[in-house]
Amino acid sequence: MLDTRKTTPTLRLLEKYAVAVGGATNHRVGLFDAILIKDNHVRLAGGVRAAVARVRQHRPGLPVEVEAQSLNQVDEALEAGADIILADNLSLEHIRETVRRARGRAKVEISGGVTLERLPDLAATGADFVSVGALTHSAPAVDISFEIEP
């Protein structure tokens, strides 16, 4: 189980720390430890292959993850040499197919529409990671006060 990049402004490091202490894994801490290529990046670069090539040229050695919202995009990301496929809002059937296609070529992360209730079904797909935004954006706040009495 991974957290997501959806954190509270100015509290990112604290929320990432809380996730790690709680036993989950940080997806990435920032733009320095992994690259996530999303649809806007693909459009600006002129395609998945071009986006991955640019990242490899300018940030060699960093893991490259490509967001895919269809099986065609999964295939493009695999052909481009992505290290991780981010299966975003795919059906269980398409997630299972993504896992099958990526086996031995890339890891698969599930994201989008993930709830704690869906975790067992999502885990059963064989994906390597499941990102749960609720770990940070919906975590309950602790009620702490500091009172001084004379």
Secondary structure, 3 states (H helix, E strand, C coil): CECCCCCCCCCHHHHHHHHHHCCCECCCCCCCCCEEECHHHHHHHCCHHHHHHHHHHHCCCCCEEEEECCHHHHHHHHHHCCCEEEEECCCHHHHHHHHHHHCCCCEEEEECCCCHHHHHHHHCCCCCEEECCHHHHCCCCCCCCCCCCC
